Amino acid sequence: MPTTVTAYVVQADEWVDQIEALGTARANESVTITAKVTEVVRSIRFQDGDRVRQGDVLVELTGQAETANLREAQASLNEAQQQLERLEPLVNQGTLPRAQLDTQRALRDTARARADAIRARLAERVITAPFAGVLGFRQVSDGALVTPGTVIATLDDIDTIKLDFTVPERYLSTLAAGQDIVARSVAWPDLPFNGKVTSIGSRVDPVSRAVTLRAELANPEHMIKPGMLLTVELATQPRQALVIPELALIQVGTRQSVFRLGDDDVVTEVEVRAGSRRLGDVEIIAGLSAGDRIVHEGTGKLRNGLRVTVVEPRPQDTAVAGRAD
């Protein structure tokens, strides 16, 4: 008695890949604040974990010597300016040569530049926040001697979190900036963090064959900290793919195959390459073409060259498997 099977006609269908990845959280902006000069700490204006605004003073260093130098430079500048103002009418009257006026103007400009340089050095003794954010642990104390490079504290803007994660290169054609993601952390297992892809890396890693994506997540409560590991769920843009019922796929070790039906209902085992899966369905990347008839149910007793009897699937099977022949 001929073996009875149900058939399925391979067709292209809309397919959305559900990608899962791991990502590392990064601050939107991050900096290690350091001293730029050798000086003694005069006052500290912050505590561990403070939220600060851009321009807030964090640390003041002593600067008596530079302050004295500035007074001297300012006095020299004032004297040079007064001398220039005395010479100008005399030169205009022809009493003195213009070269003397030019020399005095150069002296005035030199004095002004010296005063400006000292002001810049004094400004380096007032350490401020370069942007709004949250400070880390204080690394210096009042009265401590700091040198260029001495760490004062870290500063992170974590109102928005950047999340970098990698996905296989085969998904590149279905990825775009603006796609929604959902991230989760073991620290907050029941709380999803929603965000959007903001950029896609310009290179594919030649070893892992993966591309890096960057997403941004709103983080108003500062629940996500830089360095945290997050799981990422991302649905790709819809694409057309060859789809078959998962029941029709035969998996033996790493080998994947289906039984294809000929016009005379003789079956031939065909090796295929499967892609991603969803409820009851599997994407076929290679080995089949649209319009091929394959065995849906009844593969367990088949062998190459066997003639079978094809019957219509039961209504409930049709609902699960999709279109059937």
C-alpha positions as CSV (number, residue, x, y, z in Angstrom):
1,M,0.0,0.0,0.0
2,P,1.5,3.4,-1.0
3,T,2.8,5.7,1.7
4,T,0.4,8.6,2.4
5,V,1.8,12.1,2.9
6,T,0.6,15.6,2.9
7,A,2.3,18.2,0.7
8,Y,3.2,21.8,0.9
9,V,4.0,24.2,-1.9
10,V,7.0,26.4,-1.2
11,Q,6.2,30.1,-1.5
12,A,7.8,33.4,-0.6
13,D,6.3,35.0,2.5
14,E,6.9,38.1,4.5
15,W,9.5,37.4,7.2
16,V,10.6,39.3,10.2
17,D,13.7,38.2,12.0
18,Q,13.7,38.4,15.8
19,I,17.4,39.1,16.7
20,E,18.7,38.6,20.2
21,A,22.1,40.0,21.2
22,L,24.2,41.1,24.1
23,G,25.2,44.8,24.5
24,T,27.3,46.9,26.8
25,A,25.9,50.1,28.2
26,R,27.9,53.3,27.7
27,A,27.4,56.8,29.0
28,N,26.2,59.4,26.5
29,E,29.2,61.4,27.4
30,S,32.0,60.3,29.7
31,V,35.3,62.0,30.9
32,T,37.9,61.6,33.6
33,I,38.5,65.0,35.1
34,T,42.1,65.7,35.8
35,A,44.4,68.5,37.0
36,K,46.3,70.4,34.4
37,V,48.9,72.1,36.6
38,T,51.0,71.4,39.7
39,E,49.3,73.1,42.6
40,V,47.7,72.5,46.0
41,V,44.0,71.9,46.4
42,R,42.3,74.9,48.1
43,S,38.7,73.7,48.1
44,I,36.5,70.9,46.9
45,R,33.0,71.8,45.8
46,F,31.4,68.4,45.3
47,Q,30.5,65.1,46.9
48,D,30.6,61.6,45.5
49,G,27.7,61.0,43.1
50,D,26.6,64.6,42.8
51,R,24.7,65.7,39.8
52,V,26.3,68.8,38.3
53,R,25.5,71.2,35.5
54,Q,27.9,72.3,32.8
55,G,30.3,74.9,34.2
56,D,29.8,74.1,37.9
57,V,33.0,74.6,39.9
58,L,34.3,71.2,41.2
59,V,37.8,72.1,42.6
60,E,39.8,75.2,43.2
61,L,43.6,75.2,43.4
62,T,45.8,77.7,45.0
63,G,47.3,80.3,42.7
64,Q,48.9,83.1,44.7
65,A,52.0,83.3,42.6
66,E,50.0,83.5,39.4
67,T,47.7,86.1,40.9
68,A,50.7,88.2,41.8
69,N,52.1,87.7,38.3
70,L,48.8,88.9,36.9
71,R,48.8,92.1,38.9
72,E,52.4,92.8,37.7
73,A,51.4,92.1,34.1
74,Q,48.3,94.2,34.3
75,A,50.4,97.1,35.6
76,S,52.8,96.8,32.7
77,L,49.9,96.7,30.3
78,N,48.4,99.8,31.8
79,E,51.7,101.6,31.6
80,A,52.3,100.6,28.0
81,Q,48.8,101.7,27.0
82,Q,49.3,105.1,28.7
83,Q,52.6,105.6,26.9
84,L,51.0,104.7,23.6
85,E,48.2,107.3,24.2
86,R,50.9,110.0,24.9
87,L,52.8,109.2,21.8
88,E,49.9,109.2,19.3
89,P,49.3,113.0,19.2
90,L,53.0,113.7,19.0
91,V,53.3,111.3,16.0
92,N,50.2,112.8,14.4
93,Q,51.8,116.3,14.7
94,G,55.0,115.0,13.2
95,T,57.0,115.6,16.3
96,L,58.0,112.0,16.6
97,P,58.6,109.4,13.9
98,R,55.8,106.8,13.3
99,A,58.2,104.0,13.9
100,Q,58.4,105.0,17.6
101,L,54.6,104.7,17.8
102,D,54.7,101.3,16.1
103,T,57.3,100.1,18.6
104,Q,55.2,101.3,21.5
105,R,52.1,99.6,20.1
106,A,54.1,96.3,19.9
107,L,55.1,96.7,23.5
108,R,51.5,97.2,24.5
109,D,50.4,94.1,22.6
110,T,53.1,92.0,24.2
111,A,52.1,93.2,27.6
112,R,48.4,92.3,26.8
113,A,49.4,88.9,25.6
114,R,51.4,88.2,28.8
115,A,48.4,89.2,30.9
116,D,46.1,87.0,28.9
117,A,48.4,84.0,29.3
118,I,48.5,84.4,33.0
119,R,44.7,84.6,33.2
120,A,44.5,81.4,31.2
121,R,46.9,79.7,33.7
122,L,44.8,81.0,36.6
123,A,41.7,79.6,34.9
124,E,43.3,76.2,34.9
125,R,43.3,76.4,38.7
126,V,39.5,76.4,38.7
127,I,38.3,73.0,37.6
128,T,34.8,72.9,36.2
129,A,32.3,70.3,34.8
130,P,32.6,70.2,31.0
131,F,29.0,69.0,30.7
132,A,26.0,68.1,32.9
133,G,26.2,64.7,34.5
134,V,26.8,62.5,37.5
135,L,30.2,62.6,39.3
136,G,31.9,59.4,40.5
137,F,34.1,59.0,43.6
138,R,36.3,62.0,44.7
139,Q,40.0,61.1,44.3
140,V,41.6,64.1,46.0
141,S,41.5,65.8,49.3
142,D,41.8,69.4,50.6
143,G,45.4,70.4,50.8
144,A,46.6,67.7,48.5
145,L,49.3,68.5,45.9
146,V,48.1,67.6,42.4
147,T,50.1,67.5,39.2
148,P,49.1,67.4,35.6
149,G,47.1,64.2,35.1
150,T,46.1,63.7,38.7
151,V,42.5,62.3,38.6
152,I,39.9,64.4,40.4
153,A,36.8,62.3,39.6
154,T,34.9,60.8,36.7
155,L,31.9,62.5,35.1
156,D,29.2,60.7,33.1
157,D,26.1,61.9,31.3
158,I,23.7,59.0,31.8
159,D,20.3,60.7,31.1
160,T,20.7,58.9,27.8
161,I,22.6,55.6,27.5
162,K,24.4,54.4,24.4
163,L,24.1,50.6,23.9
164,D,26.5,48.9,21.5
165,F,25.8,45.3,20.3
166,T,26.7,43.1,17.4
167,V,24.5,41.1,15.0
168,P,25.5,38.7,12.2
169,E,26.3,40.3,8.8
170,R,23.5,38.4,7.1
171,Y,21.0,40.8,8.7
172,L,22.6,43.9,7.2
173,S,20.1,44.4,4.5
174,T,17.2,44.4,7.0
175,L,18.7,46.9,9.5
176,A,18.3,50.7,9.6
177,A,18.6,53.6,11.9
178,G,15.4,54.3,13.8
179,Q,14.4,50.6,14.4
180,D,13.0,49.9,17.8
181,I,14.8,47.7,20.3
182,V,14.0,46.4,23.8
183,A,16.8,45.9,26.3
184,R,16.8,44.1,29.6
185,S,19.1,43.8,32.5
186,V,19.5,41.1,35.2
187,A,19.4,43.9,37.7
188,W,15.9,44.8,36.6
189,P,14.6,41.5,35.1
190,D,10.9,42.6,34.9
191,L,11.6,46.1,33.5
192,P,12.1,46.5,29.7
193,F,14.1,49.5,28.5
194,N,12.9,50.8,25.1
195,G,15.2,52.5,22.6
196,K,16.1,53.0,19.0
197,V,19.0,52.1,16.7
198,T,20.9,55.4,16.0
199,S,23.7,54.1,13.8
200,I,25.2,51.0,12.2
201,G,28.9,50.4,12.1
202,S,30.9,51.1,9.0
203,R,32.8,47.8,9.2
204,V,32.1,44.1,9.6
205,D,34.4,42.2,11.9
206,P,36.3,39.8,9.6
207,V,36.6,37.2,12.3
208,S,33.1,37.1,13.8
209,R,31.4,38.3,10.6
210,A,29.3,40.6,12.7
211,V,28.5,44.3,12.5
212,T,28.1,46.6,15.5
213,L,25.0,48.6,16.0
214,R,24.5,51.5,18.5
215,A,21.2,52.3,20.1
216,E,20.1,55.0,22.5
217,L,17.9,54.4,25.6
218,A,16.3,57.1,27.7
219,N,17.5,56.7,31.3
220,P,15.9,59.4,33.4
221,E,16.1,57.5,36.6
222,H,19.7,56.4,36.1
223,M,18.8,52.8,36.5
224,I,21.2,51.7,33.8
225,K,24.9,52.3,34.6
226,P,27.8,52.4,32.2
227,G,29.4,49.0,31.7
228,M,26.2,47.0,32.4
229,L,25.5,44.0,30.2
230,L,22.1,44.1,28.6
231,T,20.2,41.6,26.4
232,V,18.8,43.2,23.3
233,E,15.8,42.2,21.3
234,L,15.4,43.6,17.8
235,A,12.9,42.9,15.0
236,T,14.3,43.5,11.6
237,Q,12.4,45.1,8.7
238,P,10.1,42.8,6.8
239,R,11.6,40.9,3.9
240,Q,10.6,38.2,1.5
241,A,11.8,34.7,2.3
242,L,11.1,31.1,1.4
243,V,9.2,29.5,4.3
244,I,8.2,25.9,5.0
245,P,6.5,24.2,8.0
246,E,9.1,23.2,10.6
247,L,7.6,19.7,10.6
248,A,8.8,19.2,7.0
249,L,12.5,19.8,7.9
250,I,14.6,16.7,8.6
251,Q,17.5,17.3,10.9
252,V,20.2,14.6,11.3
253,G,23.2,16.0,13.1
254,T,24.2,19.2,11.3
255,R,22.6,18.0,8.0
256,Q,19.2,19.5,7.1
257,S,17.0,18.2,4.3
258,V,13.4,17.8,3.0
259,F,11.7,15.4,0.7
260,R,10.7,17.1,-2.6
261,L,7.8,15.7,-4.6
262,G,8.2,15.2,-8.4
263,D,5.3,15.5,-10.9
264,D,4.8,11.8,-10.6
265,D,4.7,12.0,-6.8
266,V,8.1,10.3,-6.4
267,V,10.1,11.8,-3.5
268,T,13.7,12.9,-3.6
269,E,15.6,13.9,-0.5
270,V,17.1,17.4,-1.0
271,E,19.7,19.0,1.3
272,V,18.7,22.5,2.4
273,R,20.1,25.2,4.6
274,A,17.7,26.6,7.1
275,G,17.7,30.1,8.6
276,S,15.8,31.6,11.4
277,R,12.6,30.1,12.8
278,R,9.3,31.3,14.2
279,L,6.2,29.5,15.5
280,G,5.9,26.4,13.4
281,D,7.8,27.8,10.4
282,V,11.4,27.8,9.3
283,E,13.1,30.0,6.7
284,I,15.0,28.2,3.9
285,I,18.1,30.0,2.7
286,A,19.3,27.4,0.1
287,G,18.2,24.2,-1.6
288,L,14.6,25.0,-2.6
289,S,12.8,27.3,-5.0
290,A,9.4,28.9,-4.9
291,G,6.8,26.5,-6.4
292,D,8.6,23.3,-5.2
293,R,6.3,20.7,-3.6
294,I,7.7,19.1,-0.5
295,V,6.4,16.5,2.0
296,H,4.9,18.2,5.0
297,E,3.7,15.2,7.0
298,G,4.8,11.6,6.7
299,T,8.5,12.0,6.3
300,G,9.4,9.2,8.8
301,K,8.9,6.3,6.3
302,L,10.2,7.9,3.2
303,R,13.3,7.1,1.1
304,N,14.6,8.4,-2.2
305,G,12.7,7.2,-5.3
306,L,9.6,6.1,-3.3
307,R,6.2,6.9,-4.9
308,V,3.7,8.3,-2.5
309,T,0.1,9.1,-2.3
310,V,-0.6,12.8,-1.6
311,V,-3.7,13.7,0.5
312,E,-5.2,17.0,1.5
313,P,-4.1,18.0,5.0
314,R,-6.6,18.2,7.8
315,P,-8.2,21.6,8.3
316,Q,-6.3,22.2,11.6
317,D,-3.0,21.3,9.9
318,T,-3.8,23.8,7.1
319,A,-4.3,26.5,9.7
320,V,-0.9,25.8,11.3
321,A,1.2,25.0,8.2
322,G,-0.1,27.7,5.9
323,R,-0.8,27.0,2.2
324,A,-0.8,23.3,1.3
325,D,-1.2,21.4,-1.9
